[in-house]
Amino acid sequence: MAGFDPSKSMVKEDALAAFLAAPISEDLEQVPGIGPAAKKALAVPLKGDQAVTTTYQLVGKFLTLRAAGMTQQEHLDAMWHWLNARGISSHRAGIVHSIAEKCNLMIPGIYDSAAH
């Protein structure tokens, strides 16, 4: 199965800009690409994986998926595949892109959109 491809993101530039400019809030639906169905899917604990019920936890999950020696693409693919395993079947690229961009504001260099 393919992984993260930023060209598949359907997040509009203004929605991404608003998300990046705003402080992080607990509500997962503030993340572009996450609606009620995705929020519900993330809230279900899976074997070996806790429920994700806040944006803080989603950012934390993104950061924990970054293993030593991993390339940026491998990291983004890991998040994309994790979302897929959580039952999120649409808007994965937009969610990954949005979270990666937000994290890059806090940790410069963790994501370089020009690398794609």
Summary of the structure (lengths in Angstrom):
residues: 116
radius of gyration: 13.0
end to end distance: 18.6
largest distance: 36.7
contacts: 312
relative contact order: 0.22
helix: 55%
strand: 2%
